[in-house]
Amino acid sequence: MKARVHVFLKEGVLDPQGKAVASALQTLGFEEVLSVRQGKFFDIETSSLPKGANEERLKEYCKKLLANPVIENFKVEVIEP
């Protein structure tokens, strides 16, 4: 299975890196940029799992390691079953 996991900050959580990127873009002449929120993604390849278990297993990865549930949300996307 191939999958992509997107991890991003929850609304209301301060994002200093996003603010720095937005400021830098504006300084470079991109005045239309109002705000930036940064995140991360993981491309994951695994051995086969029982049918229907892919998404739940990916969520377990997120809850145990890839995302901090206090400040981050995540979205899992199975690319190839």
N, CA, C and O atoms as CSV, one atom per row, in Angstrom:
chain,resi,resn,atom,element,x,y,z
A,1,MET,N,N,0.837,-1.173,0.000
A,1,MET,CA,C,0.000,0.000,0.000
A,1,MET,C,C,0.881,1.235,0.000
A,1,MET,O,O,1.929,1.263,0.645
A,2,LYS,N,N,0.454,2.244,-0.720
A,2,LYS,CA,C,1.103,3.554,-0.688
A,2,LYS,C,C,0.086,4.555,-0.182
A,2,LYS,O,O,-1.089,4.518,-0.546
A,3,ALA,N,N,0.565,5.451,0.666
A,3,ALA,CA,C,-0.342,6.440,1.256
A,3,ALA,C,C,0.404,7.744,1.498
A,3,ALA,O,O,1.634,7.788,1.525
A,4,ARG,N,N,-0.373,8.797,1.672
A,4,ARG,CA,C,0.164,10.095,2.053
A,4,ARG,C,C,-0.615,10.563,3.269
A,4,ARG,O,O,-1.844,10.510,3.294
A,5,VAL,N,N,0.110,11.020,4.272
A,5,VAL,CA,C,-0.493,11.545,5.487
A,5,VAL,C,C,-0.153,13.029,5.575
A,5,VAL,O,O,1.016,13.411,5.533
A,6,HIS,N,N,-1.181,13.857,5.698
A,6,HIS,CA,C,-1.017,15.296,5.860
A,6,HIS,C,C,-1.228,15.624,7.341
A,6,HIS,O,O,-2.211,15.193,7.945
A,7,VAL,N,N,-0.302,16.385,7.914
A,7,VAL,CA,C,-0.401,16.811,9.310
A,7,VAL,C,C,-0.353,18.337,9.314
A,7,VAL,O,O,0.524,18.939,8.695
A,8,PHE,N,N,-1.300,18.955,10.014
A,8,PHE,CA,C,-1.369,20.409,10.016
A,8,PHE,C,C,-1.846,20.893,11.373
A,8,PHE,O,O,-2.534,20.178,12.101
A,9,LEU,N,N,-1.464,22.125,11.700
A,9,LEU,CA,C,-1.826,22.704,12.992
A,9,LEU,C,C,-3.324,22.949,13.080
A,9,LEU,O,O,-3.966,23.303,12.091
A,10,LYS,N,N,-3.870,22.759,14.262
A,10,LYS,CA,C,-5.279,23.042,14.493
A,10,LYS,C,C,-5.504,24.555,14.424
A,10,LYS,O,O,-4.596,25.349,14.674
A,11,GLU,N,N,-6.739,24.929,14.077
A,11,GLU,CA,C,-7.103,26.348,14.089
A,11,GLU,C,C,-6.872,26.896,15.496
A,11,GLU,O,O,-7.151,26.222,16.487
A,12,GLY,N,N,-6.373,28.098,15.569
A,12,GLY,CA,C,-6.152,28.736,16.863
A,12,GLY,C,C,-4.764,28.494,17.443
A,12,GLY,O,O,-4.362,29.175,18.386
A,13,VAL,N,N,-4.028,27.532,16.891
A,13,VAL,CA,C,-2.661,27.276,17.358
A,13,VAL,C,C,-1.732,28.239,16.620
A,13,VAL,O,O,-1.770,28.334,15.394
A,14,LEU,N,N,-0.907,28.944,17.371
A,14,LEU,CA,C,0.020,29.888,16.759
A,14,LEU,C,C,0.981,29.159,15.827
A,14,LEU,O,O,1.421,28.045,16.111
A,15,ASP,N,N,1.296,29.806,14.714
A,15,ASP,CA,C,2.163,29.210,13.699
A,15,ASP,C,C,3.277,30.195,13.344
A,15,ASP,O,O,3.187,30.874,12.321
A,16,PRO,N,N,4.329,30.287,14.169
A,16,PRO,CA,C,5.387,31.259,13.896
A,16,PRO,C,C,6.107,31.014,12.576
A,16,PRO,O,O,6.526,31.970,11.924
A,17,GLN,N,N,6.259,29.759,12.170
A,17,GLN,CA,C,6.918,29.480,10.892
A,17,GLN,C,C,6.051,29.981,9.739
A,17,GLN,O,O,6.564,30.563,8.783
A,18,GLY,N,N,4.756,29.759,9.823
A,18,GLY,CA,C,3.854,30.257,8.793
A,18,GLY,C,C,3.880,31.775,8.705
A,18,GLY,O,O,3.869,32.337,7.610
A,19,LYS,N,N,3.916,32.444,9.865
A,19,LYS,CA,C,3.981,33.907,9.875
A,19,LYS,C,C,5.285,34.391,9.234
A,19,LYS,O,O,5.282,35.369,8.486
A,20,ALA,N,N,6.399,33.708,9.526
A,20,ALA,CA,C,7.688,34.095,8.948
A,20,ALA,C,C,7.676,33.925,7.429
A,20,ALA,O,O,8.200,34.773,6.706
A,21,VAL,N,N,7.085,32.843,6.946
A,21,VAL,CA,C,7.010,32.614,5.504
A,21,VAL,C,C,6.129,33.676,4.845
A,21,VAL,O,O,6.485,34.211,3.795
A,22,ALA,N,N,4.987,33.982,5.453
A,22,ALA,CA,C,4.102,35.012,4.902
A,22,ALA,C,C,4.816,36.359,4.834
A,22,ALA,O,O,4.719,37.073,3.837
A,23,SER,N,N,5.528,36.695,5.893
A,23,SER,CA,C,6.262,37.956,5.929
A,23,SER,C,C,7.341,37.991,4.849
A,23,SER,O,O,7.515,39.007,4.176
A,24,ALA,N,N,8.066,36.884,4.685
A,24,ALA,CA,C,9.126,36.815,3.671
A,24,ALA,C,C,8.544,36.958,2.264
A,24,ALA,O,O,9.113,37.657,1.425
A,25,LEU,N,N,7.419,36.303,2.007
A,25,LEU,CA,C,6.783,36.417,0.690
A,25,LEU,C,C,6.364,37.857,0.412
A,25,LEU,O,O,6.540,38.353,-0.701
A,26,GLN,N,N,5.809,38.530,1.424
A,26,GLN,CA,C,5.408,39.926,1.250
A,26,GLN,C,C,6.626,40.810,0.991
A,26,GLN,O,O,6.576,41.715,0.158
A,27,THR,N,N,7.718,40.545,1.707
A,27,THR,CA,C,8.957,41.299,1.519
A,27,THR,C,C,9.510,41.108,0.108
A,27,THR,O,O,10.117,42.021,-0.452
A,28,LEU,N,N,9.302,39.927,-0.463
A,28,LEU,CA,C,9.773,39.641,-1.819
A,28,LEU,C,C,8.850,40.196,-2.900
A,28,LEU,O,O,9.067,39.965,-4.090
A,29,GLY,N,N,7.818,40.929,-2.480
A,29,GLY,CA,C,6.952,41.580,-3.447
A,29,GLY,C,C,5.627,40.893,-3.700
A,29,GLY,O,O,4.865,41.327,-4.564
A,30,PHE,N,N,5.335,39.838,-2.972
A,30,PHE,CA,C,4.067,39.126,-3.133
A,30,PHE,C,C,3.059,39.669,-2.115
A,30,PHE,O,O,2.681,38.985,-1.164
A,31,GLU,N,N,2.638,40.914,-2.342
A,31,GLU,CA,C,1.775,41.611,-1.388
A,31,GLU,C,C,0.416,40.951,-1.225
A,31,GLU,O,O,-0.258,41.179,-0.221
A,32,GLU,N,N,-0.002,40.139,-2.186
A,32,GLU,CA,C,-1.316,39.496,-2.108
A,32,GLU,C,C,-1.390,38.405,-1.043
A,32,GLU,O,O,-2.484,37.972,-0.683
A,33,VAL,N,N,-0.249,37.959,-0.535
A,33,VAL,CA,C,-0.233,36.906,0.485
A,33,VAL,C,C,-0.731,37.494,1.804
A,33,VAL,O,O,-0.140,38.428,2.346
A,34,LEU,N,N,-1.819,36.935,2.303
A,34,LEU,CA,C,-2.398,37.417,3.559
A,34,LEU,C,C,-1.925,36.603,4.752
A,34,LEU,O,O,-1.657,37.157,5.818
A,35,SER,N,N,-1.822,35.282,4.578
A,35,SER,CA,C,-1.350,34.431,5.670
A,35,SER,C,C,-0.885,33.089,5.106
A,35,SER,O,O,-1.243,32.699,3.995
A,36,VAL,N,N,-0.085,32.407,5.900
A,36,VAL,CA,C,0.431,31.075,5.547
A,36,VAL,C,C,0.329,30.205,6.784
A,36,VAL,O,O,0.668,30.643,7.884
A,37,ARG,N,N,-0.132,28.983,6.614
A,37,ARG,CA,C,-0.118,27.979,7.688
A,37,ARG,C,C,0.775,26.844,7.189
A,37,ARG,O,O,0.548,26.314,6.101
A,38,GLN,N,N,1.762,26.476,7.952
A,38,GLN,CA,C,2.667,25.418,7.543
A,38,GLN,C,C,2.183,24.065,8.049
A,38,GLN,O,O,1.416,23.988,9.008
A,39,GLY,N,N,2.630,23.021,7.408
A,39,GLY,CA,C,2.292,21.664,7.802
A,39,GLY,C,C,3.374,20.715,7.302
A,39,GLY,O,O,4.468,21.140,6.931
A,40,LYS,N,N,3.061,19.457,7.299
A,40,LYS,CA,C,4.023,18.464,6.815
A,40,LYS,C,C,3.244,17.291,6.242
A,40,LYS,O,O,2.064,17.109,6.541
A,41,PHE,N,N,3.912,16.503,5.421
A,41,PHE,CA,C,3.275,15.294,4.932
A,41,PHE,C,C,4.281,14.163,4.902
A,41,PHE,O,O,5.491,14.380,4.824
A,42,PHE,N,N,3.760,12.965,4.966
A,42,PHE,CA,C,4.566,11.759,4.949
A,42,PHE,C,C,4.075,10.872,3.818
A,42,PHE,O,O,2.879,10.594,3.725
A,43,ASP,N,N,4.979,10.424,2.958
A,43,ASP,CA,C,4.650,9.394,1.980
A,43,ASP,C,C,5.059,8.074,2.603
A,43,ASP,O,O,6.213,7.896,2.993
A,44,ILE,N,N,4.122,7.154,2.696
A,44,ILE,CA,C,4.352,5.893,3.395
A,44,ILE,C,C,4.060,4.735,2.460
A,44,ILE,O,O,3.056,4.738,1.747
A,45,GLU,N,N,4.936,3.749,2.466
A,45,GLU,CA,C,4.709,2.517,1.714
A,45,GLU,C,C,4.785,1.356,2.700
A,45,GLU,O,O,5.736,1.258,3.475
A,46,THR,N,N,3.783,0.476,2.671
A,46,THR,CA,C,3.731,-0.646,3.609
A,46,THR,C,C,3.477,-1.940,2.863
A,46,THR,O,O,3.116,-1.942,1.686
A,47,SER,N,N,3.671,-3.032,3.566
A,47,SER,CA,C,3.255,-4.323,3.019
A,47,SER,C,C,1.728,-4.365,3.055
A,47,SER,O,O,1.090,-3.514,3.675
A,48,SER,N,N,1.160,-5.340,2.398
A,48,SER,CA,C,-0.297,-5.401,2.306
A,48,SER,C,C,-0.928,-5.663,3.669
A,48,SER,O,O,-0.358,-6.347,4.519
A,49,LEU,N,N,-2.120,-5.099,3.854
A,49,LEU,CA,C,-2.908,-5.274,5.069
A,49,LEU,C,C,-4.230,-5.919,4.675
A,49,LEU,O,O,-4.591,-5.915,3.498
A,50,PRO,N,N,-4.951,-6.470,5.637
A,50,PRO,CA,C,-6.263,-7.035,5.320
A,50,PRO,C,C,-7.166,-5.977,4.684
A,50,PRO,O,O,-7.083,-4.797,5.025
A,51,LYS,N,N,-8.013,-6.396,3.778
A,51,LYS,CA,C,-8.903,-5.476,3.066
A,51,LYS,C,C,-9.691,-4.599,4.054
A,51,LYS,O,O,-10.284,-5.102,5.008
A,52,GLY,N,N,-9.687,-3.307,3.812
A,52,GLY,CA,C,-10.418,-2.372,4.651
A,52,GLY,C,C,-9.654,-1.875,5.865
A,52,GLY,O,O,-10.162,-1.027,6.598
A,53,ALA,N,N,-8.451,-2.378,6.100
A,53,ALA,CA,C,-7.701,-1.996,7.300
A,53,ALA,C,C,-6.714,-0.861,7.052
A,53,ALA,O,O,-6.148,-0.322,8.003
A,54,ASN,N,N,-6.499,-0.490,5.795
A,54,ASN,CA,C,-5.471,0.495,5.464
A,54,ASN,C,C,-5.654,1.826,6.184
A,54,ASN,O,O,-4.736,2.301,6.852
A,55,GLU,N,N,-6.823,2.424,6.053
A,55,GLU,CA,C,-7.040,3.754,6.623
A,55,GLU,C,C,-6.958,3.741,8.147
A,55,GLU,O,O,-6.382,4.652,8.742
A,56,GLU,N,N,-7.522,2.733,8.775
A,56,GLU,CA,C,-7.460,2.648,10.238
A,56,GLU,C,C,-6.020,2.488,10.721
A,56,GLU,O,O,-5.630,3.071,11.733
A,57,ARG,N,N,-5.241,1.705,9.998
A,57,ARG,CA,C,-3.845,1.502,10.385
A,57,ARG,C,C,-3.059,2.814,10.258
A,57,ARG,O,O,-2.241,3.142,11.117
A,58,LEU,N,N,-3.315,3.548,9.188
A,58,LEU,CA,C,-2.651,4.839,9.008
A,58,LEU,C,C,-3.023,5.803,10.132
A,58,LEU,O,O,-2.171,6.552,10.609
A,59,LYS,N,N,-4.259,5.790,10.549
A,59,LYS,CA,C,-4.687,6.645,11.659
A,59,LYS,C,C,-3.951,6.277,12.940
A,59,LYS,O,O,-3.625,7.148,13.747
A,60,GLU,N,N,-3.690,4.986,13.126
A,60,GLU,CA,C,-2.912,4.565,14.298
A,60,GLU,C,C,-1.508,5.146,14.246
A,60,GLU,O,O,-0.986,5.592,15.267
A,61,TYR,N,N,-0.885,5.146,13.055
A,61,TYR,CA,C,0.450,5.740,12.913
A,61,TYR,C,C,0.422,7.189,13.386
A,61,TYR,O,O,1.310,7.639,14.110
A,62,CYS,N,N,-0.614,7.910,12.963
A,62,CYS,CA,C,-0.722,9.334,13.296
A,62,CYS,C,C,-0.902,9.544,14.784
A,62,CYS,O,O,-0.229,10.382,15.385
A,63,LYS,N,N,-1.803,8.792,15.377
A,63,LYS,CA,C,-2.110,8.960,16.793
A,63,LYS,C,C,-0.931,8.608,17.688
A,63,LYS,O,O,-0.771,9.185,18.763
A,64,LYS,N,N,-0.104,7.660,17.249
A,64,LYS,CA,C,1.005,7.208,18.094
A,64,LYS,C,C,2.321,7.926,17.824
A,64,LYS,O,O,3.181,7.972,18.703
A,65,LEU,N,N,2.501,8.496,16.610
A,65,LEU,CA,C,3.807,9.068,16.306
A,65,LEU,C,C,3.778,10.301,15.407
A,65,LEU,O,O,4.423,11.300,15.727
A,66,LEU,N,N,3.061,10.259,14.312
A,66,LEU,CA,C,3.223,11.278,13.281
A,66,LEU,C,C,2.606,12.628,13.614
A,66,LEU,O,O,3.074,13.651,13.114
A,67,ALA,N,N,1.570,12.662,14.442
A,67,ALA,CA,C,0.897,13.920,14.781
A,67,ALA,C,C,0.798,14.077,16.292
A,67,ALA,O,O,0.673,13.099,17.029
A,68,ASN,N,N,0.855,15.316,16.731
A,68,ASN,CA,C,0.634,15.633,18.140
A,68,ASN,C,C,-0.841,15.993,18.269
A,68,ASN,O,O,-1.243,17.076,17.845
A,69,PRO,N,N,-1.656,15.112,18.844
A,69,PRO,CA,C,-3.103,15.340,18.859
A,69,PRO,C,C,-3.545,16.572,19.651
A,69,PRO,O,O,-4.686,17.013,19.512
A,70,VAL,N,N,-2.675,17.125,20.466
A,70,VAL,CA,C,-3.023,18.319,21.232
A,70,VAL,C,C,-3.073,19.548,20.322
A,70,VAL,O,O,-3.942,20.405,20.486
A,71,ILE,N,N,-2.148,19.638,19.368
A,71,ILE,CA,C,-2.064,20.841,18.534
A,71,ILE,C,C,-2.215,20.576,17.037
A,71,ILE,O,O,-2.281,21.526,16.256
A,72,GLU,N,N,-2.270,19.311,16.616
A,72,GLU,CA,C,-2.304,19.007,15.188
A,72,GLU,C,C,-3.482,18.109,14.811
A,72,GLU,O,O,-3.927,17.273,15.597
A,73,ASN,N,N,-3.967,18.304,13.597
A,73,ASN,CA,C,-4.919,17.407,12.965
A,73,ASN,C,C,-4.192,16.668,11.858
A,73,ASN,O,O,-3.079,17.035,11.480
A,74,PHE,N,N,-4.822,15.631,11.342
A,74,PHE,CA,C,-4.206,14.907,10.232
A,74,PHE,C,C,-5.273,14.406,9.281
A,74,PHE,O,O,-6.446,14.288,9.633
A,75,LYS,N,N,-4.833,14.113,8.062
A,75,LYS,CA,C,-5.693,13.539,7.039
A,75,LYS,C,C,-4.907,12.438,6.350
A,75,LYS,O,O,-3.767,12.654,5.938
A,76,VAL,N,N,-5.498,11.269,6.220
A,76,VAL,CA,C,-4.817,10.156,5.553
A,76,VAL,C,C,-5.433,9.946,4.179
A,76,VAL,O,O,-6.639,10.106,3.989
A,77,GLU,N,N,-4.583,9.584,3.226
A,77,GLU,CA,C,-5.005,9.397,1.850
A,77,GLU,C,C,-4.321,8.140,1.323
A,77,GLU,O,O,-3.099,8.122,1.176
A,78,VAL,N,N,-5.082,7.098,1.040
A,78,VAL,CA,C,-4.526,5.889,0.450
A,78,VAL,C,C,-4.387,6.126,-1.047
A,78,VAL,O,O,-5.370,6.419,-1.727
A,79,ILE,N,N,-3.158,5.998,-1.564
A,79,ILE,CA,C,-2.901,6.242,-2.976
A,79,ILE,C,C,-3.070,4.963,-3.783
A,79,ILE,O,O,-3.710,4.953,-4.835
A,80,GLU,N,N,-2.487,3.888,-3.271
A,80,GLU,CA,C,-2.609,2.570,-3.914
A,80,GLU,C,C,-2.907,1.536,-2.834
A,80,GLU,O,O,-2.142,1.398,-1.879
A,81,PRO,N,N,-3.998,0.819,-2.977
A,81,PRO,CA,C,-4.317,-0.217,-1.974
A,81,PRO,C,C,-3.339,-1.376,-2.015
A,81,PRO,O,O,-3.470,-2.322,-1.239
